[in-house]
Amino acid sequence: MIFDGIIVGGGHAGVEAALAMARLNKNTILVTGNLNKVASLPCNPSIGGPAKGIVVREIDALGGQMAKSADQGQIQIKMLNASKGPAVRALRAQIDKLKYPRIMLDVMKNTENLTLKEALVEKMIIEGNKVTGVQLSNGEVIYGKTVILTTGTYLNSNTLIGDEKKLSGPSGEPTTFGISKQLKELGFDVVRLKTGTPPRIAKDSVDYSKMVPQYGDEIHHTFSHDEKYYDENPQELCYLTHTSTVTHDLINLNLTKSAMYSGIVEGVGPRYCPSIEDKVVRFFDKDRHQVFIEPESVELDELYVQGLSTSLPRDVQEQMLRTVPGLENVRIVRYAYAIEYDAINPIQLFPTLETKRIENLFCAGQINGTSGYEEAAGQGLMAGINASLKISNKAPFILHRNEAYIGVLIDDLVTKGTVEPYRLLTSRAEHRLLLRHDNAELRLREYGYNIGIVGEDTYQSYLRKKEAFDSLFKYVNEFRVMPTEENNLYLKGRSSAPLFEAVYLADLLKRPEINKQDVLYFTQVTYNDDALEQLEIQVKYAGYIQKALREADKMLRLENKSIPNHIDYDLIKNISSESREKLIKIRPQTLGQASRISGVNPADISVLLVYLESGSFNHAI
């Protein structure tokens, strides 16, 4: 049998890639070392957060699985930045680390066209410059039209605690060597990266009275646009405490014992998720750092100590934790460790996530230099979709930066590359007012349906919601609020100026003190809260949104100007040497992508545009 798609690795990228291909009616096999640990949460047992929470919504809108499973597996959920502008609002949930993989495994077992195999892949089968299958560690060969590598942090990985160095993946799972070795032999630029995880501690060894409780929201939230997946789980408490000057003194005293500072770590660590050693050294002016105590599962007597990621020796970890208020008598269940692993420089990928060197070979997740479950899942979904489209001889699916955070993520990777674990941030999106939590479905559901991954029932539900919103938007722009005594008395109670003439409700809603709930008072009609939230944002931020749309349109003109893959940049005169070198190395697919390459200046883009539009280019081809 020749499979349409072979997925190597069962993490968040692998799961989404496999489900996407299977849902697109492609005969798919997922190969992973331990099926009971698919979509595992080896680090923070949470999903979402700034930018990341919006990615989860986008995955759902496109027909992916993460949002639905997160809603079922959450044990605390809250909307971050709820009091701030809509561009930075995002959901974050604590996830039951035992329940979530079970949910995902059950989904995959009940998905048509998907075969699950528990095995380790030793190497890929390459014929010419095309991948045709994989060979397992037992010698078995599986043939496929496409292969998607989603190997996470398992490529040639080491775990490190103090001066201990162990060949291992996360949570003691076996590492793999063959694929990493083969990628180097094939000429791929392989980089060494590092990440880490904090200790886990026993629930009954914590003095919670010395900490500040962190509650979930009482409001009903879901990542998924389909609320039937919401699980009314009891909301578990998290707690906030801080390190102390004593903690920092202890770390400084033992700094040379840390794997990170002793010289045995080769990989580059994440800038935006540093170890506690890094925090103490880099932010030496701070006398304390936040530490969040978070539940890992309702079934486990185990807590995650967010903020104390470290590679210090076990005895120093014991001492360090006991300097934190509330942890004076703590028992460590699992010690913290650092992990280093191989990844590829992602500039070696097309925006479809297919590799430039080997045809039909796709990469997604941490193998592309990213960090985070959400970034991995988004890439996996896009790799699965594009592998399916290629098999069907259809045009690739590429999201622009103004359409989705997933588009920002992939464009950053394939255009700029990375030398450290890449983390998606709100600040990376220049069109973030357009990429909000509330409008993910409006932005992307149509794409998912047209590709074929979103089912008819889901799509019809979306159309009904869209119609309801359009009707509401039209209504508030036509409904006139009269200057009655009753209305003015209500406005006075809202600390808002009285009316002296009739005004449209939409204009009234533009007042900063008037919100979506006031719409219900004046209309006396019940509306869906999601529709009301979108209405409020669309009305209050109308000017800013229109400006953002105009800026996006300018960028799209460059994005729509394609660059042939085999263009000879040496034939183009008047381009700087640095730009020529970068353009040859990255081979951007559009003029827009070329403009975002570091070192390629606007003058060179103008020269390139003239060349593309000239008859000399056609002659050269």
LOMI-185603 format. One line per field, with one value per residue (C-alpha): x, z, y; residue in one letter. Coordinates in steps of 0.001 Angstrom, whole numbers. Layout:
u	[X | ...]
w	[Z | ...]
v	[Y | ...]
aa	[a | ...]
END
This chain:
u	[0 | 1112 | -317 | -1196 | 447 | 2870 | 2996 | 6125 | 5449 | 2288 | 2633 | 338 | 1644 | 1412 | -2132 | -3440 | -1573 | -2918 | -6497 | -6402 | -5259 | -7701 | -10618 | -9654 | -10142 | -6455 | -5283 | -3073 | -849 | 546 | 3676 | 4698 | 6656 | 3805 | 167 | -885 | 1132 | -251 | -765 | 985 | 1732 | 5291 | 5824 | 3140 | -287 | -2011 | -3283 | -3754 | -2424 | -1575 | -1621 | -1581 | -5226 | -6187 | -4213 | -6355 | -9489 | -8037 | -7290 | -10924 | -12238 | -10199 | -11492 | -8726 | -9132 | -7168 | -9908 | -12561 | -10279 | -9073 | -12673 | -13285 | -10023 | -9856 | -9815 | -9568 | -10221 | -10017 | -9937 | -6609 | -6472 | -10263 | -10035 | -7710 | -8266 | -9750 | -6485 | -4770 | -7627 | -7050 | -8219 | -5911 | -6861 | -5261 | -5571 | -5846 | -2658 | -4045 | -7490 | -6377 | -4251 | -7048 | -9515 | -7169 | -6434 | -10152 | -10768 | -8032 | -9195 | -12632 | -11447 | -11879 | -8846 | -6428 | -4155 | -2243 | 1051 | 3242 | 6846 | 9989 | 11050 | 14735 | 15029 | 13221 | 13254 | 14575 | 14556 | 16330 | 15118 | 11751 | 10638 | 8736 | 8364 | 9988 | 11892 | 11104 | 13670 | 12658 | 13446 | 9838 | 9265 | 6111 | 5572 | 3777 | 3183 | 4033 | 5854 | 5315 | 7998 | 6543 | 9288 | 9098 | 12031 | 12972 | 15634 | 19030 | 17784 | 19486 | 17945 | 20181 | 20086 | 23206 | 26169 | 23951 | 23390 | 21009 | 20043 | 16305 | 13286 | 10703 | 9335 | 11971 | 10741 | 13399 | 15220 | 15731 | 18964 | 18433 | 16271 | 18545 | 21624 | 19879 | 18747 | 22380 | 23512 | 20875 | 22369 | 19824 | 21009 | 20373 | 20459 | 20750 | 18045 | 17241 | 14185 | 13332 | 10708 | 10267 | 9861 | 6567 | 5548 | 3060 | -242 | -336 | 3148 | 2197 | 1193 | -1443 | -2088 | 1137 | 11 | -2538 | -5372 | -5791 | -9380 | -10786 | -13564 | -17158 | -18159 | -18687 | -15730 | -14856 | -11966 | -14214 | -16910 | -19096 | -20134 | -21269 | -17659 | -17601 | -17160 | -18503 | -15445 | -14971 | -12626 | -9377 | -7470 | -4038 | -1838 | 695 | 3843 | 7289 | 10962 | 12948 | 16405 | 17370 | 16328 | 18457 | 21490 | 21253 | 21034 | 24012 | 26036 | 25318 | 25268 | 28244 | 26396 | 23585 | 23753 | 23060 | 26061 | 28519 | 29130 | 27566 | 24498 | 25074 | 21586 | 20190 | 17345 | 14058 | 14313 | 10732 | 10569 | 13896 | 15050 | 15136 | 18944 | 18584 | 16083 | 18366 | 21386 | 19672 | 17344 | 19720 | 17980 | 14776 | 14522 | 11747 | 10046 | 6519 | 5934 | 2561 | 1462 | -798 | -2679 | -1658 | -4654 | -7604 | -6295 | -2768 | -1304 | 973 | 1439 | 3388 | 5727 | 5559 | 8408 | 11046 | 12272 | 15836 | 18680 | 20247 | 21209 | 18569 | 19889 | 20007 | 16438 | 15329 | 16981 | 15760 | 12102 | 12133 | 13124 | 9803 | 6929 | 4498 | 7005 | 9070 | 8132 | 7619 | 8124 | 9394 | 7590 | 9694 | 12815 | 13223 | 15455 | 16684 | 16417 | 18427 | 17511 | 18020 | 15807 | 16078 | 16444 | 12922 | 14074 | 14592 | 10796 | 8259 | 5258 | 3389 | 5894 | 7244 | 11038 | 12862 | 15475 | 13267 | 9958 | 6853 | 8657 | 6907 | 7973 | 5786 | 6154 | 9290 | 11421 | 10925 | 12425 | 9220 | 8148 | 4625 | 1811 | -313 | 2391 | 2985 | -705 | -1185 | 1759 | 591 | -2843 | -1353 | 1157 | -1621 | -3821 | -1028 | 201 | -3379 | -3743 | -474 | -1548 | -4777 | -2850 | -4625 | -3237 | -1538 | -3248 | -1206 | -2556 | -1453 | -248 | -3456 | -5610 | -4344 | -1715 | -953 | -16 | 2255 | 3892 | 4678 | 5763 | 8153 | 9651 | 10155 | 11182 | 13354 | 14336 | 15272 | 18336 | 16358 | 12993 | 10439 | 7454 | 4439 | 3719 | 968 | 3645 | 4794 | 1508 | 1397 | -2338 | -3293 | -6463 | -7745 | -6623 | -8833 | -10243 | -13818 | -13553 | -11515 | -14512 | -15438 | -11870 | -11273 | -14379 | -14991 | -11456 | -11949 | -15221 | -13899 | -10852 | -13210 | -12103 | -15100 | -18320 | -21659 | -23424 | -20629 | -20628 | -24401 | -24173 | -21540 | -23740 | -26622 | -24354 | -23007 | -26512 | -27558 | -24579 | -25168 | -28801 | -27784 | -25220 | -27816 | -30367 | -28208 | -27307 | -30993 | -32501 | -32978 | -32782 | -35203 | -34458 | -37107 | -37001 | -36655 | -33720 | -31936 | -32432 | -30789 | -27908 | -27411 | -27061 | -24350 | -22568 | -23341 | -24561 | -28323 | -29848 | -31400 | -32288 | -32695 | -29439 | -28700 | -27891 | -24591 | -23530 | -24563 | -22490 | -19416 | -19471 | -16742 | -19087 | -21737 | -21217 | -22833 | -25118 | -26659 | -27708 | -30008 | -31635 | -32486 | -33570 | -35323 | -34239 | -32064 | -28902 | -26074 | -23176 | -20601 | -22567 | -22822 | -19055 | -18301 | -20783 | -19207 | -15703 | -16800 | -18582 | -16139 | -13017 | -14475 | -11942 | -8955 | -10232 | -10708 | -7183 | -5825 | -7727 | -6233 | -2728 | -3399 | -4584 | -1294 | 629 | -1571 | -526 | 3008 | 1804 | -74 | 3097 | 4607 | 8285 | 9116 | 11084 | 13922 | 14545 | 18257 | 19029 | 22538 | 20938 | 19323 | 21521 | 21605 | 20662 | 22984 | 25241 | 23562 | 20078 | 21170 | 22680 | 19524 | 17187 | 19181 | 19223 | 15558 | 13985 | 10842 | 7656 | 6144 | 7378 | 5758 | 7778 | 10946 | 10267 | 10256 | 13661 | 16195 | 18837 | 16669 | 16014 | 13107 | 15327 | 16135 | 12435 | 11756 | 14489 | 13094 | 9574 | 10785 | 12663 | 9626 | 7447 | 9966 | 10239 | 13841 | 12662 | 10599 | 13540 | 15842 | 13420]
w	[0 | -792 | 1648 | 561 | 3673 | 6271 | 9456 | 11566 | 15178 | 17260 | 18949 | 18339 | 14812 | 13906 | 15200 | 13248 | 10089 | 10246 | 10956 | 8193 | 5562 | 6703 | 6738 | 3181 | 2217 | 1954 | 3068 | 6002 | 8544 | 11709 | 13133 | 16683 | 19483 | 22014 | 21000 | 24587 | 24503 | 21349 | 21755 | 25125 | 27207 | 28428 | 29497 | 30622 | 30825 | 29180 | 25775 | 24557 | 25765 | 23917 | 20158 | 20826 | 21929 | 18642 | 16748 | 18457 | 17269 | 13745 | 13795 | 14719 | 12011 | 9402 | 10590 | 12978 | 16290 | 19033 | 20117 | 20521 | 22535 | 24669 | 25527 | 26661 | 28586 | 30271 | 34060 | 34210 | 31474 | 31325 | 28846 | 29073 | 28618 | 28800 | 29954 | 27076 | 23387 | 21244 | 19365 | 22443 | 23993 | 23970 | 25781 | 27951 | 29597 | 32008 | 30451 | 32128 | 30811 | 31201 | 29750 | 26716 | 25035 | 25657 | 23910 | 20943 | 20678 | 20730 | 17952 | 15802 | 16404 | 15148 | 12087 | 8702 | 6400 | 9371 | 10446 | 13727 | 14159 | 17243 | 15992 | 15562 | 12154 | 11448 | 8134 | 5038 | 1660 | -891 | -4642 | -6561 | -4881 | -3867 | -659 | -1254 | 2225 | 5572 | 7123 | 10705 | 13326 | 12817 | 9099 | 7917 | 5032 | 4620 | 1246 | 814 | -1689 | 965 | 4295 | 7040 | 9738 | 13078 | 15346 | 18012 | 20416 | 19848 | 17132 | 18591 | 21935 | 25334 | 28699 | 31155 | 34927 | 36361 | 34943 | 34015 | 30290 | 29137 | 25613 | 25936 | 24655 | 26888 | 29827 | 29364 | 25932 | 23540 | 21246 | 17528 | 15565 | 12069 | 10680 | 12059 | 10576 | 7234 | 7053 | 7484 | 4796 | 2431 | 2857 | 5222 | 7565 | 10953 | 14056 | 17717 | 19992 | 23675 | 25858 | 29380 | 31970 | 35692 | 38608 | 39463 | 43111 | 45364 | 45945 | 49694 | 50286 | 49407 | 51848 | 49758 | 52463 | 51404 | 47792 | 45823 | 44301 | 40523 | 39527 | 36186 | 34604 | 35635 | 32074 | 29735 | 27269 | 24464 | 22037 | 19582 | 17635 | 18242 | 21902 | 22071 | 22837 | 26000 | 29157 | 32420 | 34341 | 37844 | 37612 | 39408 | 41253 | 40273 | 42645 | 42354 | 44433 | 43793 | 44063 | 46644 | 46955 | 48828 | 45758 | 43503 | 45802 | 45837 | 42032 | 41585 | 44043 | 42065 | 38566 | 37339 | 38305 | 35864 | 32575 | 30824 | 32368 | 32735 | 28991 | 28289 | 26529 | 22829 | 21876 | 21889 | 24351 | 23943 | 24359 | 25567 | 27939 | 29776 | 32600 | 36112 | 35790 | 32690 | 34439 | 37427 | 35219 | 32530 | 34857 | 37771 | 38804 | 39752 | 43292 | 42499 | 39628 | 39318 | 40000 | 39116 | 40750 | 38273 | 38373 | 35821 | 36151 | 38439 | 38582 | 39700 | 42984 | 40948 | 40299 | 37618 | 38876 | 36041 | 36115 | 37591 | 34479 | 35286 | 34633 | 38091 | 39939 | 41988 | 45368 | 44307 | 42949 | 46380 | 48103 | 45531 | 45752 | 49532 | 49288 | 47530 | 49818 | 50202 | 49107 | 52314 | 52860 | 49261 | 47896 | 44354 | 42331 | 39163 | 38798 | 36210 | 33209 | 30070 | 26710 | 23573 | 20150 | 16416 | 14165 | 10641 | 9647 | 8289 | 5421 | 3695 | 3408 | 969 | 2521 | 2087 | 4584 | 1884 | 1886 | -1016 | -1207 | -1164 | -3010 | -1130 | 2211 | 4633 | 8103 | 10890 | 14549 | 16629 | 13896 | 12197 | 15166 | 16910 | 20536 | 21799 | 21288 | 19400 | 16887 | 16257 | 15773 | 13341 | 11239 | 11321 | 10044 | 7187 | 6260 | 6194 | 4027 | 1581 | 1319 | 450 | -2104 | -3773 | -4117 | -5726 | -8072 | -6594 | -5830 | -2442 | 513 | 1900 | 4485 | 4235 | 7223 | 7268 | 7343 | 10289 | 12990 | 11372 | 8262 | 10316 | 11955 | 8743 | 6857 | 9665 | 9642 | 5894 | 5258 | 8251 | 9628 | 13288 | 15371 | 18607 | 19492 | 17811 | 19858 | 18325 | 19915 | 19361 | 18452 | 15466 | 13653 | 11947 | 11205 | 14663 | 14858 | 11976 | 13606 | 16671 | 18866 | 18015 | 14208 | 13551 | 12110 | 9880 | 8591 | 7923 | 7947 | 4235 | 3482 | 5534 | 3798 | 282 | 978 | 2149 | 5753 | 7289 | 7099 | 5728 | 9112 | 10604 | 7597 | 7681 | 11386 | 10505 | 7784 | 10254 | 12737 | 10009 | 8835 | 12415 | 12858 | 9537 | 10541 | 13948 | 12389 | 9924 | 12713 | 15018 | 12081 | 11353 | 14874 | 16275 | 20029 | 20966 | 23524 | 25955 | 29679 | 30268 | 27875 | 29319 | 32852 | 31741 | 30115 | 33300 | 35200 | 32709 | 33267 | 29679 | 28269 | 27644 | 24184 | 22736 | 19417 | 18019 | 17270 | 15631 | 18116 | 16321 | 16976 | 20616 | 20908 | 19852 | 23233 | 25430 | 28407 | 26296 | 25605 | 24071 | 27074 | 26556 | 23079 | 24722 | 26851 | 23935 | 21497 | 24032 | 21843 | 22879 | 20825 | 20954 | 23079 | 20381 | 17879 | 20397 | 21021 | 17309 | 16930 | 19706 | 18263 | 14692 | 15767 | 18337 | 16296 | 12840 | 11946 | 13094 | 11345 | 8048 | 8309 | 8984 | 5964 | 3726 | 4932 | 4346 | 791 | 69 | 1231 | -799 | -4037 | -3343 | -2199 | -5464 | -7496 | -7724 | -8288 | -10260 | -8251 | -10724 | -11361 | -11882 | -9528 | -10981 | -14187 | -12349 | -12396 | -9698 | -6775 | -3777 | -3036 | 334 | -1205 | -4037 | -1536 | 626 | -2364 | -3763 | -373 | 545 | -2936 | -1929 | -3759 | -3840 | -3926 | -525 | 980 | -617 | 991 | 4464 | 4135 | 6474 | 4386 | 1279 | 1036 | -665 | -3569 | -4399 | -4292 | -6824 | -9116 | -8764 | -9592 | -12759 | -13774 | -13212 | -15309 | -18130 | -21295 | -20428 | -17657 | -20074 | -22453 | -19664 | -18819]
v	[0 | 3543 | 6081 | 9598 | 11000 | 9673 | 11764 | 11214 | 12191 | 12420 | 15786 | 18747 | 19329 | 15658 | 15254 | 18260 | 17244 | 13681 | 14749 | 17374 | 14877 | 12215 | 14685 | 15640 | 11993 | 11184 | 7753 | 8762 | 7036 | 8594 | 6939 | 7795 | 6163 | 6084 | 6427 | 7070 | 10278 | 11844 | 15591 | 15406 | 18493 | 17853 | 21447 | 23920 | 22209 | 25162 | 26177 | 29731 | 33070 | 36287 | 35650 | 31879 | 31829 | 33476 | 30814 | 28160 | 29989 | 30117 | 26390 | 25782 | 28098 | 26201 | 22817 | 21735 | 19932 | 21713 | 24135 | 21453 | 19179 | 22105 | 23020 | 19453 | 19194 | 22615 | 22873 | 26656 | 29200 | 32984 | 35842 | 37667 | 41454 | 41693 | 45319 | 46275 | 46751 | 43946 | 43348 | 41883 | 39873 | 36135 | 33015 | 30932 | 27659 | 25257 | 21823 | 18448 | 16840 | 13301 | 13954 | 15980 | 13248 | 10725 | 13028 | 13448 | 9726 | 8944 | 11485 | 9956 | 6379 | 7369 | 9285 | 7611 | 7310 | 7449 | 4589 | 4834 | 3001 | 2811 | 2714 | 4816 | 6093 | 5557 | 7368 | 8593 | 6862 | 9370 | 8751 | 11505 | 14674 | 13220 | 11463 | 8241 | 6771 | 6015 | 3130 | 2127 | 1134 | -2536 | -2307 | -2095 | 331 | 2416 | 4099 | 7391 | 10189 | 12797 | 12747 | 15334 | 15510 | 16614 | 15284 | 18008 | 18046 | 14400 | 14853 | 13962 | 15287 | 15435 | 16221 | 18047 | 18477 | 20098 | 18168 | 15185 | 14702 | 11975 | 10926 | 11412 | 13260 | 14992 | 12990 | 10293 | 9231 | 7862 | 10279 | 9689 | 10055 | 8726 | 11533 | 14247 | 12540 | 12102 | 15744 | 16830 | 14380 | 15768 | 19244 | 20784 | 23527 | 21898 | 24118 | 23216 | 24630 | 24395 | 24660 | 23571 | 22857 | 23637 | 21205 | 19547 | 19559 | 17750 | 19561 | 18810 | 20246 | 23833 | 26586 | 28357 | 30972 | 32725 | 32979 | 34993 | 32908 | 33218 | 32493 | 31495 | 33559 | 33010 | 33849 | 30919 | 30884 | 28493 | 28231 | 26437 | 28247 | 25194 | 25341 | 21732 | 20832 | 22929 | 20876 | 22235 | 21144 | 22546 | 25508 | 24675 | 27394 | 28669 | 30668 | 33477 | 33810 | 35306 | 34530 | 36472 | 38011 | 34842 | 32830 | 35007 | 34848 | 31051 | 30897 | 33235 | 31151 | 27960 | 29407 | 27372 | 24176 | 24966 | 23069 | 26373 | 28134 | 25255 | 25026 | 21609 | 23060 | 23676 | 24824 | 28363 | 28883 | 30768 | 34531 | 34927 | 31978 | 32113 | 29890 | 31324 | 31437 | 33631 | 35897 | 36421 | 37150 | 39244 | 41155 | 41593 | 44831 | 42972 | 41661 | 39188 | 37315 | 35916 | 32227 | 30673 | 27431 | 25628 | 22301 | 19648 | 17326 | 16664 | 13091 | 13993 | 15168 | 17378 | 21096 | 22939 | 25686 | 28185 | 30669 | 28367 | 26562 | 25502 | 23070 | 23409 | 20180 | 18382 | 19474 | 23123 | 22849 | 21610 | 24563 | 27080 | 26107 | 26385 | 30080 | 30857 | 31943 | 29055 | 26422 | 26233 | 22583 | 21573 | 18041 | 17779 | 15120 | 15619 | 17682 | 20409 | 19829 | 21525 | 19790 | 20448 | 19116 | 19492 | 21584 | 22931 | 26554 | 27214 | 29437 | 26064 | 25738 | 27088 | 28915 | 25604 | 24112 | 21786 | 21655 | 23269 | 20515 | 17418 | 17348 | 16125 | 16410 | 18783 | 19925 | 21298 | 22216 | 22460 | 20906 | 24310 | 26143 | 27167 | 26801 | 26253 | 23765 | 26296 | 27261 | 23562 | 22777 | 25669 | 24519 | 20910 | 21887 | 23941 | 21219 | 18607 | 20821 | 21657 | 18073 | 17062 | 19847 | 18906 | 15272 | 16493 | 18838 | 21852 | 25303 | 25645 | 27296 | 30186 | 32610 | 36236 | 38228 | 40277 | 37128 | 35103 | 34818 | 31450 | 33442 | 35711 | 32691 | 30817 | 33930 | 34883 | 31383 | 30936 | 34544 | 35412 | 32010 | 31652 | 30849 | 30488 | 28918 | 31187 | 32270 | 33953 | 37343 | 39893 | 42442 | 40344 | 41054 | 44456 | 43959 | 42698 | 44813 | 42690 | 39419 | 39326 | 36582 | 37550 | 37465 | 34293 | 32490 | 35428 | 35511 | 31842 | 29647 | 30175 | 28939 | 25781 | 25016 | 25614 | 23420 | 20679 | 20254 | 22058 | 20052 | 21225 | 21407 | 23518 | 25804 | 26307 | 27173 | 29774 | 31259 | 31603 | 33397 | 35671 | 36496 | 37299 | 39618 | 41367 | 41882 | 43278 | 45617 | 46922 | 47311 | 49479 | 51707 | 52256 | 52227 | 55736 | 56372 | 59117 | 61897 | 60712 | 61316 | 57581 | 57256 | 60288 | 58991 | 55719 | 57582 | 59607 | 56327 | 55339 | 58710 | 59625 | 62952 | 63340 | 63361 | 66514 | 64945 | 61477 | 59596 | 56302 | 53547 | 52901 | 56509 | 56203 | 53020 | 54990 | 56744 | 55178 | 54643 | 52858 | 49158 | 46096 | 45531 | 48947 | 47838 | 45307 | 48018 | 50290 | 47576 | 45330 | 42415 | 39469 | 38924 | 36410 | 37694 | 36907 | 38983 | 41836 | 41724 | 41902 | 44730 | 46774 | 46333 | 47079 | 50260 | 51636 | 50885 | 51526 | 54230 | 52184 | 49052 | 50923 | 52303 | 48813 | 47466 | 50158 | 49310 | 45617 | 46357 | 48123 | 45071 | 42733 | 44451 | 43265 | 39827 | 39359 | 39912 | 36433 | 35637 | 32455 | 29910 | 29703 | 33381 | 34151 | 37046 | 37372 | 38711 | 41619 | 44710 | 47403 | 45114 | 45339 | 42387 | 41736 | 41727 | 39458 | 36986 | 36950 | 36621 | 33684 | 31965 | 32390 | 32507 | 34435 | 33521 | 37010 | 40566 | 41062 | 38231 | 39633 | 43032 | 41441 | 39769 | 41334 | 43122 | 43602 | 47330 | 49171 | 50332 | 46701 | 45807 | 48585 | 47240 | 43716 | 44927 | 46668 | 43534 | 41288 | 43577 | 43930 | 41878 | 41069 | 38759 | 36647 | 36554 | 35323 | 32530]
aa	[m | i | f | d | g | i | i | v | g | g | g | h | a | g | v | e | a | a | l | a | m | a | r | l | n | k | n | t | i | l | v | t | g | n | l | n | k | v | a | s | l | p | c | n | p | s | i | g | g | p | a | k | g | i | v | v | r | e | i | d | a | l | g | g | q | m | a | k | s | a | d | q | g | q | i | q | i | k | m | l | n | a | s | k | g | p | a | v | r | a | l | r | a | q | i | d | k | l | k | y | p | r | i | m | l | d | v | m | k | n | t | e | n | l | t | l | k | e | a | l | v | e | k | m | i | i | e | g | n | k | v | t | g | v | q | l | s | n | g | e | v | i | y | g | k | t | v | i | l | t | t | g | t | y | l | n | s | n | t | l | i | g | d | e | k | k | l | s | g | p | s | g | e | p | t | t | f | g | i | s | k | q | l | k | e | l | g | f | d | v | v | r | l | k | t | g | t | p | p | r | i | a | k | d | s | v | d | y | s | k | m | v | p | q | y | g | d | e | i | h | h | t | f | s | h | d | e | k | y | y | d | e | n | p | q | e | l | c | y | l | t | h | t | s | t | v | t | h | d | l | i | n | l | n | l | t | k | s | a | m | y | s | g | i | v | e | g | v | g | p | r | y | c | p | s | i | e | d | k | v | v | r | f | f | d | k | d | r | h | q | v | f | i | e | p | e | s | v | e | l | d | e | l | y | v | q | g | l | s | t | s | l | p | r | d | v | q | e | q | m | l | r | t | v | p | g | l | e | n | v | r | i | v | r | y | a | y | a | i | e | y | d | a | i | n | p | i | q | l | f | p | t | l | e | t | k | r | i | e | n | l | f | c | a | g | q | i | n | g | t | s | g | y | e | e | a | a | g | q | g | l | m | a | g | i | n | a | s | l | k | i | s | n | k | a | p | f | i | l | h | r | n | e | a | y | i | g | v | l | i | d | d | l | v | t | k | g | t | v | e | p | y | r | l | l | t | s | r | a | e | h | r | l | l | l | r | h | d | n | a | e | l | r | l | r | e | y | g | y | n | i | g | i | v | g | e | d | t | y | q | s | y | l | r | k | k | e | a | f | d | s | l | f | k | y | v | n | e | f | r | v | m | p | t | e | e | n | n | l | y | l | k | g | r | s | s | a | p | l | f | e | a | v | y | l | a | d | l | l | k | r | p | e | i | n | k | q | d | v | l | y | f | t | q | v | t | y | n | d | d | a | l | e | q | l | e | i | q | v | k | y | a | g | y | i | q | k | a | l | r | e | a | d | k | m | l | r | l | e | n | k | s | i | p | n | h | i | d | y | d | l | i | k | n | i | s | s | e | s | r | e | k | l | i | k | i | r | p | q | t | l | g | q | a | s | r | i | s | g | v | n | p | a | d | i | s | v | l | l | v | y | l | e | s | g | s | f | n | h | a | i]
END
